Amino acid sequence: MIEHPEAVLLARQLTEHVVGRRIAEAVRGNWPHKFAFYSGEPAWYAERLCEQEVRAAWARGVLIMVAAGDDWVLVLGGGGERITLHPPGAPRPPRHQLLLEFEDGAALSVKVAGWGSCQLWTPDQAANHAWCGSLGWPPSDERFTDDYFLALFEPLADDDVRSIKAFLISDPGVSGMGNGYLHDMLWRARLHPRTRAATLDREQRLALHAAVVRVTHDALAGGGRDDEYDLFGAKGRYARRLCARTVGATCTACGQGVLTKDSFLGGSVYWCPVCQPEPPRPEPRRRRKA
Ligand SMILES: [Zn+2]
């Protein structure tokens, strides 16, 4: 899944290698995919994108925005897209969900695994769409300061039951945050994923901010996760400390805990039972006697 570091890295590569190219042909995929999200009619892609120059590419949270001319923005990312640049003369993938052929003979393909976006928005939609209109600063941005992060906690009442996992990913959520890097961040901050966000003291919130920034920067420096690909098909070098592959291994921070997995909030969570002790689970509510 493309998360914020991958979106930033792909947008940088698109800026360097695709901006300035002119689109000769646009095919909205030659292979149906139930969870490839498009906008409008299939014919719109060719009508709207042909003869447009790629003007800019940038990351917005987990999304990758590619401006084609002044009127259209292609919205990729956030899912399992494989976005690849093919040099002139190189074979194109036999199945794809989007293919842009450029006038100079190069091409950009998007293949969706799981689900993914190949949407075409106006610049106004791109600025205001619910997917990204209300996003705050992502951890790669210098405005993602500790004060900014601490302010996200302010609306929480003392009895708020949100876990720190839910708080970071969805409610209110940090821009670009997903399950991919979450567990390394919580592990560095020594917080169990079920910990109630409202119970964190200031020091814990600051430690979490530092961990989020650190992991994001490490991911960017490492070219993204080692199961994700860049524009040229090269895998990233960021190996997650906590993921399905490391369950059962000894924690490298404490040298004692055995990395553990459980299901929580519709996904897997990973933690070290020594570094990140599980908070007591709330007792089931008792029925009031009549
Ligand atoms: Zn540990």
py3Dmol code that shows the C-alpha trace and the ligand (Angstrom):
import py3Dmol

protein = """\
ATOM      1  CA  MET A   1       0.000   0.000   0.000  1.00  0.00           C
ATOM      2  CA  ILE A   2       1.223   3.435  -0.878  1.00  0.00           C
ATOM      3  CA  GLU A   3       1.550   5.487   2.297  1.00  0.00           C
ATOM      4  CA  HIS A   4       2.878   8.974   2.775  1.00  0.00           C
ATOM      5  CA  PRO A   5       6.621   8.264   2.346  1.00  0.00           C
ATOM      6  CA  GLU A   6       5.975   6.298  -0.856  1.00  0.00           C
ATOM      7  CA  ALA A   7       3.666   9.057  -2.148  1.00  0.00           C
ATOM      8  CA  VAL A   8       6.359  11.677  -1.484  1.00  0.00           C
ATOM      9  CA  LEU A   9       9.063   9.598  -3.188  1.00  0.00           C
ATOM     10  CA  LEU A  10       6.928   8.769  -6.242  1.00  0.00           C
ATOM     11  CA  ALA A  11       5.864  12.414  -6.577  1.00  0.00           C
ATOM     12  CA  ARG A  12       9.529  13.451  -6.502  1.00  0.00           C
ATOM     13  CA  GLN A  13      10.409  10.938  -9.218  1.00  0.00           C
ATOM     14  CA  LEU A  14       7.418  12.008 -11.313  1.00  0.00           C
ATOM     15  CA  THR A  15       8.536  15.629 -10.952  1.00  0.00           C
ATOM     16  CA  GLU A  16      12.028  14.769 -12.104  1.00  0.00           C
ATOM     17  CA  HIS A  17      11.222  12.308 -14.887  1.00  0.00           C
ATOM     18  CA  VAL A  18       7.677  12.916 -16.109  1.00  0.00           C
ATOM     19  CA  VAL A  19       6.919  16.633 -15.680  1.00  0.00           C
ATOM     20  CA  GLY A  20       7.396  18.322 -19.045  1.00  0.00           C
ATOM     21  CA  ARG A  21       6.360  15.292 -21.090  1.00  0.00           C
ATOM     22  CA  ARG A  22       3.302  15.646 -23.311  1.00  0.00           C
ATOM     23  CA  ILE A  23       0.594  12.984 -23.317  1.00  0.00           C
ATOM     24  CA  ALA A  24      -0.053  11.443 -26.743  1.00  0.00           C
ATOM     25  CA  GLU A  25      -2.495   8.738 -25.703  1.00  0.00           C
ATOM     26  CA  ALA A  26      -4.437   7.944 -22.526  1.00  0.00           C
ATOM     27  CA  VAL A  27      -6.108   4.583 -21.934  1.00  0.00           C
ATOM     28  CA  ARG A  28      -8.266   4.149 -18.844  1.00  0.00           C
ATOM     29  CA  GLY A  29      -7.056   0.635 -18.344  1.00  0.00           C
ATOM     30  CA  ASN A  30      -7.323  -2.442 -20.535  1.00  0.00           C
ATOM     31  CA  TRP A  31      -8.225  -4.769 -17.703  1.00  0.00           C
ATOM     32  CA  PRO A  32     -11.275  -4.424 -15.460  1.00  0.00           C
ATOM     33  CA  HIS A  33     -10.601  -4.157 -11.742  1.00  0.00           C
ATOM     34  CA  LYS A  34     -13.485  -4.009  -9.291  1.00  0.00           C
ATOM     35  CA  PHE A  35     -11.641  -1.755  -6.880  1.00  0.00           C
ATOM     36  CA  ALA A  36      -9.880   0.602  -9.265  1.00  0.00           C
ATOM     37  CA  PHE A  37     -11.571   3.926  -8.611  1.00  0.00           C
ATOM     38  CA  TYR A  38     -12.077   6.135 -11.653  1.00  0.00           C
ATOM     39  CA  SER A  39     -14.053   9.286 -12.268  1.00  0.00           C
ATOM     40  CA  GLY A  40     -16.609   9.753 -15.007  1.00  0.00           C
ATOM     41  CA  GLU A  41     -16.762   7.959 -18.321  1.00  0.00           C
ATOM     42  CA  PRO A  42     -13.927   5.841 -19.743  1.00  0.00           C
ATOM     43  CA  ALA A  43     -13.697   8.084 -22.811  1.00  0.00           C
ATOM     44  CA  TRP A  44     -13.049  11.156 -20.645  1.00  0.00           C
ATOM     45  CA  TYR A  45      -9.496  10.080 -19.976  1.00  0.00           C
ATOM     46  CA  ALA A  46      -8.443  10.229 -23.623  1.00  0.00           C
ATOM     47  CA  GLU A  47     -10.545  13.329 -24.282  1.00  0.00           C
ATOM     48  CA  ARG A  48      -9.179  15.256 -21.353  1.00  0.00           C
ATOM     49  CA  LEU A  49      -5.580  14.085 -21.159  1.00  0.00           C
ATOM     50  CA  CYS A  50      -4.389  13.815 -24.769  1.00  0.00           C
ATOM     51  CA  GLU A  51      -2.089  16.638 -25.860  1.00  0.00           C
ATOM     52  CA  GLN A  52      -1.771  17.877 -22.278  1.00  0.00           C
ATOM     53  CA  GLU A  53       1.652  18.471 -20.815  1.00  0.00           C
ATOM     54  CA  VAL A  54       2.377  17.055 -17.369  1.00  0.00           C
ATOM     55  CA  ARG A  55       2.909  20.242 -15.387  1.00  0.00           C
ATOM     56  CA  ALA A  56       3.553  19.115 -11.818  1.00  0.00           C
ATOM     57  CA  ALA A  57       3.404  16.210  -9.381  1.00  0.00           C
ATOM     58  CA  TRP A  58       3.062  16.387  -5.611  1.00  0.00           C
ATOM     59  CA  ALA A  59       2.046  14.264  -2.636  1.00  0.00           C
ATOM     60  CA  ARG A  60      -1.022  15.023  -0.543  1.00  0.00           C
ATOM     61  CA  GLY A  61      -1.158  12.674   2.435  1.00  0.00           C
ATOM     62  CA  VAL A  62      -1.142   9.228   0.826  1.00  0.00           C
ATOM     63  CA  LEU A  63      -2.239  10.572  -2.576  1.00  0.00           C
ATOM     64  CA  ILE A  64      -0.123  11.439  -5.579  1.00  0.00           C
ATOM     65  CA  MET A  65      -1.434  14.338  -7.649  1.00  0.00           C
ATOM     66  CA  VAL A  66      -0.304  14.749 -11.248  1.00  0.00           C
ATOM     67  CA  ALA A  67      -1.368  17.949 -13.026  1.00  0.00           C
ATOM     68  CA  ALA A  68      -2.081  17.503 -16.744  1.00  0.00           C
ATOM     69  CA  GLY A  69      -2.264  20.913 -18.359  1.00  0.00           C
ATOM     70  CA  ASP A  70      -4.150  23.563 -16.403  1.00  0.00           C
ATOM     71  CA  ASP A  71      -7.496  21.819 -16.220  1.00  0.00           C
ATOM     72  CA  TRP A  72      -6.990  18.286 -14.878  1.00  0.00           C
ATOM     73  CA  VAL A  73      -5.344  16.531 -11.985  1.00  0.00           C
ATOM     74  CA  LEU A  74      -4.810  12.796 -12.026  1.00  0.00           C
ATOM     75  CA  VAL A  75      -5.156  11.403  -8.506  1.00  0.00           C
ATOM     76  CA  LEU A  76      -3.210   8.224  -7.771  1.00  0.00           C
ATOM     77  CA  GLY A  77      -2.006   6.562  -4.591  1.00  0.00           C
ATOM     78  CA  GLY A  78      -3.382   5.600  -1.234  1.00  0.00           C
ATOM     79  CA  GLY A  79      -3.922   1.998  -2.243  1.00  0.00           C
ATOM     80  CA  GLY A  80      -2.066  -0.836  -3.881  1.00  0.00           C
ATOM     81  CA  GLU A  81      -1.121   0.966  -7.086  1.00  0.00           C
ATOM     82  CA  ARG A  82       2.061   0.058  -8.905  1.00  0.00           C
ATOM     83  CA  ILE A  83       3.082   3.168 -10.849  1.00  0.00           C
ATOM     84  CA  THR A  84       5.821   2.574 -13.404  1.00  0.00           C
ATOM     85  CA  LEU A  85       7.627   4.682 -15.989  1.00  0.00           C
ATOM     86  CA  HIS A  86       8.545   2.775 -19.147  1.00  0.00           C
ATOM     87  CA  PRO A  87      11.327   4.160 -21.340  1.00  0.00           C
ATOM     88  CA  PRO A  88      10.789   4.486 -25.097  1.00  0.00           C
ATOM     89  CA  GLY A  89      10.665   1.062 -26.713  1.00  0.00           C
ATOM     90  CA  ALA A  90      10.231  -0.860 -23.427  1.00  0.00           C
ATOM     91  CA  PRO A  91       7.317  -3.315 -23.248  1.00  0.00           C
ATOM     92  CA  ARG A  92       4.146  -2.087 -21.575  1.00  0.00           C
ATOM     93  CA  PRO A  93       2.430  -4.274 -18.969  1.00  0.00           C
ATOM     94  CA  PRO A  94      -0.126  -6.527 -20.662  1.00  0.00           C
ATOM     95  CA  ARG A  95      -2.737  -5.636 -18.025  1.00  0.00           C
ATOM     96  CA  HIS A  96      -3.109  -2.182 -16.591  1.00  0.00           C
ATOM     97  CA  GLN A  97      -5.708   0.134 -15.091  1.00  0.00           C
ATOM     98  CA  LEU A  98      -4.256   3.281 -16.663  1.00  0.00           C
ATOM     99  CA  LEU A  99      -1.704   3.903 -19.391  1.00  0.00           C
ATOM    100  CA  LEU A 100      -0.363   7.259 -20.520  1.00  0.00           C
ATOM    101  CA  GLU A 101       1.746   7.210 -23.675  1.00  0.00           C
ATOM    102  CA  PHE A 102       3.959  10.273 -24.065  1.00  0.00           C
ATOM    103  CA  GLU A 103       4.935  11.949 -27.329  1.00  0.00           C
ATOM    104  CA  ASP A 104       8.597  11.043 -26.800  1.00  0.00           C
ATOM    105  CA  GLY A 105       7.831   7.294 -26.701  1.00  0.00           C
ATOM    106  CA  ALA A 106       7.957   6.812 -22.907  1.00  0.00           C
ATOM    107  CA  ALA A 107       4.849   5.694 -20.999  1.00  0.00           C
ATOM    108  CA  LEU A 108       3.436   5.689 -17.485  1.00  0.00           C
ATOM    109  CA  SER A 109       1.353   2.723 -16.350  1.00  0.00           C
ATOM    110  CA  VAL A 110      -0.740   2.158 -13.241  1.00  0.00           C
ATOM    111  CA  LYS A 111      -1.600  -1.339 -12.096  1.00  0.00           C
ATOM    112  CA  VAL A 112      -3.928  -1.724  -9.142  1.00  0.00           C
ATOM    113  CA  ALA A 113      -3.557  -4.533  -6.610  1.00  0.00           C
ATOM    114  CA  GLY A 114      -6.223  -4.724  -3.910  1.00  0.00           C
ATOM    115  CA  TRP A 115      -7.688  -1.323  -4.564  1.00  0.00           C
ATOM    116  CA  GLY A 116      -6.434   1.967  -5.868  1.00  0.00           C
ATOM    117  CA  SER A 117      -7.192   5.322  -7.402  1.00  0.00           C
ATOM    118  CA  CYS A 118      -6.930   6.471 -11.013  1.00  0.00           C
ATOM    119  CA  GLN A 119      -9.236   9.455 -10.670  1.00  0.00           C
ATOM    120  CA  LEU A 120      -9.342  12.582 -12.749  1.00  0.00           C
ATOM    121  CA  TRP A 121     -10.290  15.745 -10.881  1.00  0.00           C
ATOM    122  CA  THR A 122     -10.383  19.437 -11.610  1.00  0.00           C
ATOM    123  CA  PRO A 123      -7.808  21.534  -9.702  1.00  0.00           C
ATOM    124  CA  ASP A 124     -10.682  22.814  -7.562  1.00  0.00           C
ATOM    125  CA  GLN A 125     -11.754  19.269  -6.662  1.00  0.00           C
ATOM    126  CA  ALA A 126      -8.132  18.397  -5.914  1.00  0.00           C
ATOM    127  CA  ALA A 127      -7.946  21.290  -3.474  1.00  0.00           C
ATOM    128  CA  ASN A 128     -11.260  20.600  -1.761  1.00  0.00           C
ATOM    129  CA  HIS A 129     -12.111  16.926  -2.155  1.00  0.00           C
ATOM    130  CA  ALA A 130     -13.063  15.095   1.020  1.00  0.00           C
ATOM    131  CA  TRP A 131     -10.130  12.729   0.505  1.00  0.00           C
ATOM    132  CA  CYS A 132      -7.662  15.516   0.985  1.00  0.00           C
ATOM    133  CA  GLY A 133      -9.491  18.790   1.509  1.00  0.00           C
ATOM    134  CA  SER A 134      -9.366  18.630   5.295  1.00  0.00           C
ATOM    135  CA  LEU A 135      -5.987  16.975   5.760  1.00  0.00           C
ATOM    136  CA  GLY A 136      -3.572  18.611   8.123  1.00  0.00           C
ATOM    137  CA  TRP A 137       0.204  18.614   7.819  1.00  0.00           C
ATOM    138  CA  PRO A 138       1.856  15.243   7.151  1.00  0.00           C
ATOM    139  CA  PRO A 139       4.873  14.120   9.214  1.00  0.00           C
ATOM    140  CA  SER A 140       7.285  14.973   6.371  1.00  0.00           C
ATOM    141  CA  ASP A 141       6.273  18.644   6.513  1.00  0.00           C
ATOM    142  CA  GLU A 142       8.265  21.055   8.658  1.00  0.00           C
ATOM    143  CA  ARG A 143       4.926  22.430   9.918  1.00  0.00           C
ATOM    144  CA  PHE A 144       4.262  19.048  11.578  1.00  0.00           C
ATOM    145  CA  THR A 145       5.763  20.466  14.762  1.00  0.00           C
ATOM    146  CA  ASP A 146       5.354  19.148  18.289  1.00  0.00           C
ATOM    147  CA  ASP A 147       2.960  22.023  19.024  1.00  0.00           C
ATOM    148  CA  TYR A 148       0.884  21.083  15.995  1.00  0.00           C
ATOM    149  CA  PHE A 149       0.809  17.441  17.128  1.00  0.00           C
ATOM    150  CA  LEU A 150      -0.036  18.292  20.750  1.00  0.00           C
ATOM    151  CA  ALA A 151      -2.963  20.418  19.528  1.00  0.00           C
ATOM    152  CA  LEU A 152      -4.539  17.339  17.893  1.00  0.00           C
ATOM    153  CA  PHE A 153      -5.022  15.897  21.403  1.00  0.00           C
ATOM    154  CA  GLU A 154      -6.708  18.996  22.827  1.00  0.00           C
ATOM    155  CA  PRO A 155     -10.300  18.119  21.850  1.00  0.00           C
ATOM    156  CA  LEU A 156     -10.065  14.745  23.649  1.00  0.00           C
ATOM    157  CA  ALA A 157     -12.149  14.485  26.813  1.00  0.00           C
ATOM    158  CA  ASP A 158     -10.625  12.505  29.695  1.00  0.00           C
ATOM    159  CA  ASP A 159     -13.078   9.661  29.185  1.00  0.00           C
ATOM    160  CA  ASP A 160     -12.589   9.485  25.393  1.00  0.00           C
ATOM    161  CA  VAL A 161     -12.213   5.810  24.446  1.00  0.00           C
ATOM    162  CA  ARG A 162     -10.310   6.228  21.163  1.00  0.00           C
ATOM    163  CA  SER A 163      -7.183   4.091  20.939  1.00  0.00           C
ATOM    164  CA  ILE A 164      -3.943   5.667  19.807  1.00  0.00           C
ATOM    165  CA  LYS A 165      -4.158   3.532  16.663  1.00  0.00           C
ATOM    166  CA  ALA A 166      -7.557   5.004  15.759  1.00  0.00           C
ATOM    167  CA  PHE A 167      -6.402   8.472  16.763  1.00  0.00           C
ATOM    168  CA  LEU A 168      -3.373   8.394  14.445  1.00  0.00           C
ATOM    169  CA  ILE A 169      -4.972   6.688  11.450  1.00  0.00           C
ATOM    170  CA  SER A 170      -8.535   7.889  11.294  1.00  0.00           C
ATOM    171  CA  ASP A 171      -9.996   9.934  14.116  1.00  0.00           C
ATOM    172  CA  PRO A 172      -8.848  12.709  13.745  1.00  0.00           C
ATOM    173  CA  GLY A 173      -5.947  11.034  11.939  1.00  0.00           C
ATOM    174  CA  VAL A 174      -2.545  12.325  10.921  1.00  0.00           C
ATOM    175  CA  SER A 175      -2.259  13.126   7.221  1.00  0.00           C
ATOM    176  CA  GLY A 176      -0.740  10.230   5.305  1.00  0.00           C
ATOM    177  CA  MET A 177      -0.783   7.818   8.249  1.00  0.00           C
ATOM    178  CA  GLY A 178      -1.614   4.161   7.622  1.00  0.00           C
ATOM    179  CA  ASN A 179      -0.980   0.734   9.070  1.00  0.00           C
ATOM    180  CA  GLY A 180       2.304   0.307   7.205  1.00  0.00           C
ATOM    181  CA  TYR A 181       4.490   2.460   9.445  1.00  0.00           C
ATOM    182  CA  LEU A 182       2.207   2.741  12.474  1.00  0.00           C
ATOM    183  CA  HIS A 183       3.700  -0.136  14.454  1.00  0.00           C
ATOM    184  CA  ASP A 184       7.288   1.035  14.133  1.00  0.00           C
ATOM    185  CA  MET A 185       6.180   4.454  15.359  1.00  0.00           C
ATOM    186  CA  LEU A 186       4.285   3.114  18.386  1.00  0.00           C
ATOM    187  CA  TRP A 187       7.168   0.768  19.197  1.00  0.00           C
ATOM    188  CA  ARG A 188       9.669   3.642  19.190  1.00  0.00           C
ATOM    189  CA  ALA A 189       7.291   5.634  21.418  1.00  0.00           C
ATOM    190  CA  ARG A 190       6.799   2.559  23.669  1.00  0.00           C
ATOM    191  CA  LEU A 191       3.015   2.697  23.333  1.00  0.00           C
ATOM    192  CA  HIS A 192       0.703  -0.266  22.866  1.00  0.00           C
ATOM    193  CA  PRO A 193      -1.702   0.225  19.900  1.00  0.00           C
ATOM    194  CA  ARG A 194      -4.719  -0.180  22.229  1.00  0.00           C
ATOM    195  CA  THR A 195      -3.587   2.593  24.581  1.00  0.00           C
ATOM    196  CA  ARG A 196      -6.290   5.221  24.928  1.00  0.00           C
ATOM    197  CA  ALA A 197      -5.081   8.427  23.284  1.00  0.00           C
ATOM    198  CA  ALA A 198      -6.634  10.551  26.041  1.00  0.00           C
ATOM    199  CA  THR A 199      -4.478   8.856  28.714  1.00  0.00           C
ATOM    200  CA  LEU A 200      -1.145   9.903  27.192  1.00  0.00           C
ATOM    201  CA  ASP A 201       0.685  12.522  29.203  1.00  0.00           C
ATOM    202  CA  ARG A 202       2.631  15.356  27.576  1.00  0.00           C
ATOM    203  CA  GLU A 203       5.913  13.442  27.597  1.00  0.00           C
ATOM    204  CA  GLN A 204       4.309  10.458  25.880  1.00  0.00           C
ATOM    205  CA  ARG A 205       2.704  12.703  23.262  1.00  0.00           C
ATOM    206  CA  LEU A 206       6.048  14.352  22.566  1.00  0.00           C
ATOM    207  CA  ALA A 207       7.767  10.958  22.368  1.00  0.00           C
ATOM    208  CA  LEU A 208       5.126   9.830  19.899  1.00  0.00           C
ATOM    209  CA  HIS A 209       5.611  12.957  17.791  1.00  0.00           C
ATOM    210  CA  ALA A 210       9.350  12.311  17.687  1.00  0.00           C
ATOM    211  CA  ALA A 211       8.759   8.664  16.719  1.00  0.00           C
ATOM    212  CA  VAL A 212       6.341   9.572  13.921  1.00  0.00           C
ATOM    213  CA  VAL A 213       8.809  12.092  12.480  1.00  0.00           C
ATOM    214  CA  ARG A 214      11.779   9.749  12.889  1.00  0.00           C
ATOM    215  CA  VAL A 215      10.146   6.777  11.154  1.00  0.00           C
ATOM    216  CA  THR A 216       8.869   9.007   8.330  1.00  0.00           C
ATOM    217  CA  HIS A 217      12.337  10.436   7.762  1.00  0.00           C
ATOM    218  CA  ASP A 218      13.940   6.985   7.904  1.00  0.00           C
ATOM    219  CA  ALA A 219      11.374   5.746   5.368  1.00  0.00           C
ATOM    220  CA  LEU A 220      12.095   8.654   3.034  1.00  0.00           C
ATOM    221  CA  ALA A 221      15.853   8.174   3.374  1.00  0.00           C
ATOM    222  CA  GLY A 222      15.416   4.462   2.691  1.00  0.00           C
ATOM    223  CA  GLY A 223      13.370   4.929  -0.461  1.00  0.00           C
ATOM    224  CA  GLY A 224      10.148   3.604   1.100  1.00  0.00           C
ATOM    225  CA  ARG A 225       9.186   0.180   2.437  1.00  0.00           C
ATOM    226  CA  ASP A 226      10.974  -2.864   1.098  1.00  0.00           C
ATOM    227  CA  ASP A 227       7.744  -4.326  -0.278  1.00  0.00           C
ATOM    228  CA  GLU A 228       6.883  -1.223  -2.304  1.00  0.00           C
ATOM    229  CA  TYR A 229       8.283  -0.142  -5.668  1.00  0.00           C
ATOM    230  CA  ASP A 230       9.496   3.137  -7.075  1.00  0.00           C
ATOM    231  CA  LEU A 231       8.796   4.569 -10.536  1.00  0.00           C
ATOM    232  CA  PHE A 232      11.508   2.375 -12.062  1.00  0.00           C
ATOM    233  CA  GLY A 233      10.486  -0.868 -10.396  1.00  0.00           C
ATOM    234  CA  ALA A 234      13.137  -0.755  -7.644  1.00  0.00           C
ATOM    235  CA  LYS A 235      12.079  -1.842  -4.161  1.00  0.00           C
ATOM    236  CA  GLY A 236      12.521   0.458  -1.180  1.00  0.00           C
ATOM    237  CA  ARG A 237      15.038  -0.345   1.585  1.00  0.00           C
ATOM    238  CA  TYR A 238      13.030   0.448   4.709  1.00  0.00           C
ATOM    239  CA  ALA A 239      12.577  -2.855   6.563  1.00  0.00           C
ATOM    240  CA  ARG A 240       9.875  -2.620   9.176  1.00  0.00           C
ATOM    241  CA  ARG A 241      10.866  -3.610  12.710  1.00  0.00           C
ATOM    242  CA  LEU A 242       7.329  -4.747  13.507  1.00  0.00           C
ATOM    243  CA  CYS A 243       5.289  -6.497  10.820  1.00  0.00           C
ATOM    244  CA  ALA A 244       4.034  -9.961   9.875  1.00  0.00           C
ATOM    245  CA  ARG A 245       7.609 -11.072   9.085  1.00  0.00           C
ATOM    246  CA  THR A 246       8.980 -10.207  12.528  1.00  0.00           C
ATOM    247  CA  VAL A 247       6.266 -11.834  14.690  1.00  0.00           C
ATOM    248  CA  GLY A 248       7.983 -14.253  17.085  1.00  0.00           C
ATOM    249  CA  ALA A 249      11.361 -12.498  16.836  1.00  0.00           C
ATOM    250  CA  THR A 250      13.042 -11.006  19.890  1.00  0.00           C
ATOM    251  CA  CYS A 251      12.592  -7.249  20.249  1.00  0.00           C
ATOM    252  CA  THR A 252      15.799  -5.452  19.265  1.00  0.00           C
ATOM    253  CA  ALA A 253      15.116  -2.593  21.699  1.00  0.00           C
ATOM    254  CA  CYS A 254      14.842  -4.559  24.967  1.00  0.00           C
ATOM    255  CA  GLY A 255      16.344  -7.893  23.907  1.00  0.00           C
ATOM    256  CA  GLN A 256      13.658  -9.713  25.917  1.00  0.00           C
ATOM    257  CA  GLY A 257      10.156  -9.312  24.495  1.00  0.00           C
ATOM    258  CA  VAL A 258       8.870 -11.607  21.769  1.00  0.00           C
ATOM    259  CA  LEU A 259       7.145  -9.534  19.074  1.00  0.00           C
ATOM    260  CA  THR A 260       3.445 -10.297  19.166  1.00  0.00           C
ATOM    261  CA  LYS A 261       0.475  -9.968  16.841  1.00  0.00           C
ATOM    262  CA  ASP A 262      -3.243  -9.583  17.417  1.00  0.00           C
ATOM    263  CA  SER A 263      -6.285  -8.294  15.551  1.00  0.00           C
ATOM    264  CA  PHE A 264      -7.614  -4.889  16.458  1.00  0.00           C
ATOM    265  CA  LEU A 265      -9.844  -2.359  14.657  1.00  0.00           C
ATOM    266  CA  GLY A 266     -10.096  -4.336  11.453  1.00  0.00           C
ATOM    267  CA  GLY A 267      -6.400  -5.050  11.037  1.00  0.00           C
ATOM    268  CA  SER A 268      -3.351  -6.643  12.617  1.00  0.00           C
ATOM    269  CA  VAL A 269      -1.447  -4.937  15.378  1.00  0.00           C
ATOM    270  CA  TYR A 270       2.118  -5.766  16.415  1.00  0.00           C
ATOM    271  CA  TRP A 271       3.948  -4.913  19.611  1.00  0.00           C
ATOM    272  CA  CYS A 272       6.642  -5.883  22.081  1.00  0.00           C
ATOM    273  CA  PRO A 273       4.991  -6.974  25.365  1.00  0.00           C
ATOM    274  CA  VAL A 274       7.985  -5.679  27.363  1.00  0.00           C
ATOM    275  CA  CYS A 275       8.459  -2.256  25.717  1.00  0.00           C
ATOM    276  CA  GLN A 276       4.773  -1.688  25.055  1.00  0.00           C
ATOM    277  CA  PRO A 277       2.732  -3.235  27.876  1.00  0.00           C
ATOM    278  CA  GLU A 278      -0.909  -3.676  26.992  1.00  0.00           C
ATOM    279  CA  PRO A 279      -3.210  -1.348  28.933  1.00  0.00           C
ATOM    280  CA  PRO A 280      -5.918  -3.001  31.018  1.00  0.00           C
ATOM    281  CA  ARG A 281      -8.945  -3.732  28.883  1.00  0.00           C
ATOM    282  CA  PRO A 282     -12.156  -2.031  29.990  1.00  0.00           C
ATOM    283  CA  GLU A 283     -14.490  -4.308  31.894  1.00  0.00           C
ATOM    284  CA  PRO A 284     -17.618  -5.279  30.004  1.00  0.00           C
ATOM    285  CA  ARG A 285     -20.524  -3.117  31.070  1.00  0.00           C
ATOM    286  CA  ARG A 286     -22.824  -4.806  33.563  1.00  0.00           C
ATOM    287  CA  ARG A 287     -26.543  -4.787  32.977  1.00  0.00           C
ATOM    288  CA  ARG A 288     -28.302  -2.673  35.526  1.00  0.00           C
ATOM    289  CA  LYS A 289     -30.613  -4.713  37.685  1.00  0.00           C
ATOM    290  CA  ALA A 290     -34.275  -3.928  37.234  1.00  0.00           C
TER     291      ALA A 290
END
"""
ligand_1 = """\
1
ZN
Zn 10.970 -4.685 23.551
"""
view = py3Dmol.view(width=600, height=400)
view.addModel(protein, "pdb")
view.setStyle({"model": 0}, {"cartoon": {"style": "trace"}})
view.addModel(ligand_1, "xyz")
view.setStyle({"model": 1}, {"stick": {}})
view.zoomTo()
view.show()
